[in-house]
């Protein structure tokens, strides 16, 4: 519901901007910048809430533990090891070309 409201607000703002002759690309850049700023505020607030609430911190720690366990099991798979080696080789080639 919240996303729909946000979408409608953004839609009306964009429509209004076009009606008043504002360059659409400038309005898009402005909205994208606002959205990115809002995203970082959300990230910061989540981190603050997790660090200040023992229940959330415990859940976060459990999630991170499970995430690490899953990553280790995935990376133990021979097919994943091959794909990771290919990715590493590409990263090295990219780094060399950037020099």
Biotite code that builds the C-alpha atoms (Angstrom):
import biotite.structure as struc

atoms = struc.array([
    struc.Atom([0.000, 0.000, 0.000], chain_id="A", res_id=1, res_name="UNK", atom_name="CA", element="C"),
    struc.Atom([2.808, 2.375, 0.974], chain_id="A", res_id=2, res_name="UNK", atom_name="CA", element="C"),
    struc.Atom([4.612, 1.684, -2.296], chain_id="A", res_id=3, res_name="UNK", atom_name="CA", element="C"),
    struc.Atom([1.430, 2.375, -4.250], chain_id="A", res_id=4, res_name="UNK", atom_name="CA", element="C"),
    struc.Atom([0.981, 5.709, -2.501], chain_id="A", res_id=5, res_name="UNK", atom_name="CA", element="C"),
    struc.Atom([4.618, 6.619, -3.105], chain_id="A", res_id=6, res_name="UNK", atom_name="CA", element="C"),
    struc.Atom([4.228, 5.625, -6.751], chain_id="A", res_id=7, res_name="UNK", atom_name="CA", element="C"),
    struc.Atom([1.109, 7.771, -7.127], chain_id="A", res_id=8, res_name="UNK", atom_name="CA", element="C"),
    struc.Atom([2.807, 10.762, -5.502], chain_id="A", res_id=9, res_name="UNK", atom_name="CA", element="C"),
    struc.Atom([5.785, 10.369, -7.819], chain_id="A", res_id=10, res_name="UNK", atom_name="CA", element="C"),
    struc.Atom([3.442, 9.945, -10.798], chain_id="A", res_id=11, res_name="UNK", atom_name="CA", element="C"),
    struc.Atom([1.528, 13.135, -9.998], chain_id="A", res_id=12, res_name="UNK", atom_name="CA", element="C"),
    struc.Atom([4.749, 15.058, -9.383], chain_id="A", res_id=13, res_name="UNK", atom_name="CA", element="C"),
    struc.Atom([6.119, 13.938, -12.726], chain_id="A", res_id=14, res_name="UNK", atom_name="CA", element="C"),
    struc.Atom([2.863, 14.669, -14.535], chain_id="A", res_id=15, res_name="UNK", atom_name="CA", element="C"),
    struc.Atom([2.718, 18.103, -12.945], chain_id="A", res_id=16, res_name="UNK", atom_name="CA", element="C"),
    struc.Atom([6.286, 18.829, -13.893], chain_id="A", res_id=17, res_name="UNK", atom_name="CA", element="C"),
    struc.Atom([5.612, 17.943, -17.521], chain_id="A", res_id=18, res_name="UNK", atom_name="CA", element="C"),
    struc.Atom([2.483, 20.080, -17.562], chain_id="A", res_id=19, res_name="UNK", atom_name="CA", element="C"),
    struc.Atom([4.445, 23.076, -16.320], chain_id="A", res_id=20, res_name="UNK", atom_name="CA", element="C"),
    struc.Atom([7.180, 22.660, -18.882], chain_id="A", res_id=21, res_name="UNK", atom_name="CA", element="C"),
    struc.Atom([9.847, 21.296, -16.572], chain_id="A", res_id=22, res_name="UNK", atom_name="CA", element="C"),
    struc.Atom([12.369, 19.144, -18.379], chain_id="A", res_id=23, res_name="UNK", atom_name="CA", element="C"),
    struc.Atom([11.389, 15.528, -17.724], chain_id="A", res_id=24, res_name="UNK", atom_name="CA", element="C"),
    struc.Atom([14.983, 14.325, -17.469], chain_id="A", res_id=25, res_name="UNK", atom_name="CA", element="C"),
    struc.Atom([15.764, 16.940, -14.817], chain_id="A", res_id=26, res_name="UNK", atom_name="CA", element="C"),
    struc.Atom([12.696, 15.907, -12.815], chain_id="A", res_id=27, res_name="UNK", atom_name="CA", element="C"),
    struc.Atom([13.743, 12.270, -13.150], chain_id="A", res_id=28, res_name="UNK", atom_name="CA", element="C"),
    struc.Atom([17.243, 13.060, -11.885], chain_id="A", res_id=29, res_name="UNK", atom_name="CA", element="C"),
    struc.Atom([15.759, 14.960, -8.958], chain_id="A", res_id=30, res_name="UNK", atom_name="CA", element="C"),
    struc.Atom([13.409, 12.091, -8.056], chain_id="A", res_id=31, res_name="UNK", atom_name="CA", element="C"),
    struc.Atom([16.183, 9.519, -8.386], chain_id="A", res_id=32, res_name="UNK", atom_name="CA", element="C"),
    struc.Atom([18.399, 11.594, -6.081], chain_id="A", res_id=33, res_name="UNK", atom_name="CA", element="C"),
    struc.Atom([15.571, 11.909, -3.556], chain_id="A", res_id=34, res_name="UNK", atom_name="CA", element="C"),
    struc.Atom([14.964, 8.163, -3.718], chain_id="A", res_id=35, res_name="UNK", atom_name="CA", element="C"),
    struc.Atom([18.645, 7.384, -3.201], chain_id="A", res_id=36, res_name="UNK", atom_name="CA", element="C"),
    struc.Atom([18.782, 9.750, -0.231], chain_id="A", res_id=37, res_name="UNK", atom_name="CA", element="C"),
    struc.Atom([15.679, 8.115, 1.226], chain_id="A", res_id=38, res_name="UNK", atom_name="CA", element="C"),
    struc.Atom([17.168, 4.660, 0.693], chain_id="A", res_id=39, res_name="UNK", atom_name="CA", element="C"),
    struc.Atom([20.245, 5.619, 2.739], chain_id="A", res_id=40, res_name="UNK", atom_name="CA", element="C"),
    struc.Atom([18.024, 7.041, 5.479], chain_id="A", res_id=41, res_name="UNK", atom_name="CA", element="C"),
    struc.Atom([16.182, 3.707, 5.590], chain_id="A", res_id=42, res_name="UNK", atom_name="CA", element="C"),
    struc.Atom([19.473, 1.792, 5.766], chain_id="A", res_id=43, res_name="UNK", atom_name="CA", element="C"),
    struc.Atom([20.745, 4.039, 8.561], chain_id="A", res_id=44, res_name="UNK", atom_name="CA", element="C"),
    struc.Atom([17.481, 3.752, 10.518], chain_id="A", res_id=45, res_name="UNK", atom_name="CA", element="C"),
    struc.Atom([17.494, -0.051, 10.212], chain_id="A", res_id=46, res_name="UNK", atom_name="CA", element="C"),
    struc.Atom([21.086, -0.208, 11.464], chain_id="A", res_id=47, res_name="UNK", atom_name="CA", element="C"),
    struc.Atom([20.201, 2.116, 14.350], chain_id="A", res_id=48, res_name="UNK", atom_name="CA", element="C"),
    struc.Atom([17.155, 0.029, 15.292], chain_id="A", res_id=49, res_name="UNK", atom_name="CA", element="C"),
    struc.Atom([19.097, -3.236, 15.125], chain_id="A", res_id=50, res_name="UNK", atom_name="CA", element="C"),
    struc.Atom([21.906, -1.918, 17.282], chain_id="A", res_id=51, res_name="UNK", atom_name="CA", element="C"),
    struc.Atom([19.577, -0.398, 19.885], chain_id="A", res_id=52, res_name="UNK", atom_name="CA", element="C"),
    struc.Atom([17.060, -3.246, 20.205], chain_id="A", res_id=53, res_name="UNK", atom_name="CA", element="C"),
    struc.Atom([18.325, -6.500, 21.768], chain_id="A", res_id=54, res_name="UNK", atom_name="CA", element="C"),
    struc.Atom([15.619, -8.613, 20.102], chain_id="A", res_id=55, res_name="UNK", atom_name="CA", element="C"),
    struc.Atom([16.407, -7.208, 16.657], chain_id="A", res_id=56, res_name="UNK", atom_name="CA", element="C"),
    struc.Atom([20.143, -7.590, 17.291], chain_id="A", res_id=57, res_name="UNK", atom_name="CA", element="C"),
    struc.Atom([19.648, -11.237, 18.236], chain_id="A", res_id=58, res_name="UNK", atom_name="CA", element="C"),
    struc.Atom([17.587, -11.889, 15.093], chain_id="A", res_id=59, res_name="UNK", atom_name="CA", element="C"),
    struc.Atom([20.187, -10.117, 12.968], chain_id="A", res_id=60, res_name="UNK", atom_name="CA", element="C"),
    struc.Atom([22.984, -12.187, 14.489], chain_id="A", res_id=61, res_name="UNK", atom_name="CA", element="C"),
    struc.Atom([21.034, -15.388, 13.813], chain_id="A", res_id=62, res_name="UNK", atom_name="CA", element="C"),
    struc.Atom([20.417, -14.354, 10.205], chain_id="A", res_id=63, res_name="UNK", atom_name="CA", element="C"),
    struc.Atom([24.085, -13.520, 9.673], chain_id="A", res_id=64, res_name="UNK", atom_name="CA", element="C"),
    struc.Atom([25.132, -16.881, 11.155], chain_id="A", res_id=65, res_name="UNK", atom_name="CA", element="C"),
    struc.Atom([22.750, -18.723, 8.822], chain_id="A", res_id=66, res_name="UNK", atom_name="CA", element="C"),
    struc.Atom([23.956, -16.628, 5.902], chain_id="A", res_id=67, res_name="UNK", atom_name="CA", element="C"),
    struc.Atom([27.593, -17.556, 6.607], chain_id="A", res_id=68, res_name="UNK", atom_name="CA", element="C"),
    struc.Atom([26.688, -21.258, 6.926], chain_id="A", res_id=69, res_name="UNK", atom_name="CA", element="C"),
    struc.Atom([24.813, -21.175, 3.638], chain_id="A", res_id=70, res_name="UNK", atom_name="CA", element="C"),
    struc.Atom([27.663, -19.353, 1.871], chain_id="A", res_id=71, res_name="UNK", atom_name="CA", element="C"),
    struc.Atom([30.156, -21.970, 3.065], chain_id="A", res_id=72, res_name="UNK", atom_name="CA", element="C"),
    struc.Atom([27.950, -24.813, 1.834], chain_id="A", res_id=73, res_name="UNK", atom_name="CA", element="C"),
    struc.Atom([27.334, -23.114, -1.511], chain_id="A", res_id=74, res_name="UNK", atom_name="CA", element="C"),
    struc.Atom([31.020, -22.362, -2.013], chain_id="A", res_id=75, res_name="UNK", atom_name="CA", element="C"),
    struc.Atom([31.889, -26.008, -1.271], chain_id="A", res_id=76, res_name="UNK", atom_name="CA", element="C"),
    struc.Atom([29.951, -27.067, -4.385], chain_id="A", res_id=77, res_name="UNK", atom_name="CA", element="C"),
    struc.Atom([32.343, -27.894, -7.272], chain_id="A", res_id=78, res_name="UNK", atom_name="CA", element="C"),
    struc.Atom([30.214, -26.027, -9.826], chain_id="A", res_id=79, res_name="UNK", atom_name="CA", element="C"),
    struc.Atom([30.209, -22.919, -7.626], chain_id="A", res_id=80, res_name="UNK", atom_name="CA", element="C"),
    struc.Atom([33.971, -23.218, -7.146], chain_id="A", res_id=81, res_name="UNK", atom_name="CA", element="C"),
    struc.Atom([34.413, -23.258, -10.926], chain_id="A", res_id=82, res_name="UNK", atom_name="CA", element="C"),
    struc.Atom([32.134, -20.228, -11.388], chain_id="A", res_id=83, res_name="UNK", atom_name="CA", element="C"),
    struc.Atom([33.927, -18.343, -8.602], chain_id="A", res_id=84, res_name="UNK", atom_name="CA", element="C"),
    struc.Atom([37.305, -19.119, -10.218], chain_id="A", res_id=85, res_name="UNK", atom_name="CA", element="C"),
    struc.Atom([36.008, -17.781, -13.558], chain_id="A", res_id=86, res_name="UNK", atom_name="CA", element="C"),
    struc.Atom([34.752, -14.626, -11.850], chain_id="A", res_id=87, res_name="UNK", atom_name="CA", element="C"),
    struc.Atom([38.092, -14.129, -10.126], chain_id="A", res_id=88, res_name="UNK", atom_name="CA", element="C"),
    struc.Atom([39.970, -14.544, -13.427], chain_id="A", res_id=89, res_name="UNK", atom_name="CA", element="C"),
    struc.Atom([37.701, -11.955, -15.071], chain_id="A", res_id=90, res_name="UNK", atom_name="CA", element="C"),
    struc.Atom([38.223, -9.580, -12.137], chain_id="A", res_id=91, res_name="UNK", atom_name="CA", element="C"),
    struc.Atom([41.989, -9.915, -12.576], chain_id="A", res_id=92, res_name="UNK", atom_name="CA", element="C"),
    struc.Atom([41.751, -9.189, -16.309], chain_id="A", res_id=93, res_name="UNK", atom_name="CA", element="C"),
    struc.Atom([39.570, -6.153, -15.628], chain_id="A", res_id=94, res_name="UNK", atom_name="CA", element="C"),
    struc.Atom([42.018, -4.882, -12.991], chain_id="A", res_id=95, res_name="UNK", atom_name="CA", element="C"),
    struc.Atom([44.912, -5.273, -15.407], chain_id="A", res_id=96, res_name="UNK", atom_name="CA", element="C"),
    struc.Atom([43.108, -3.324, -18.120], chain_id="A", res_id=97, res_name="UNK", atom_name="CA", element="C"),
    struc.Atom([42.300, -0.525, -15.687], chain_id="A", res_id=98, res_name="UNK", atom_name="CA", element="C"),
    struc.Atom([45.997, 0.027, -14.928], chain_id="A", res_id=99, res_name="UNK", atom_name="CA", element="C"),
])
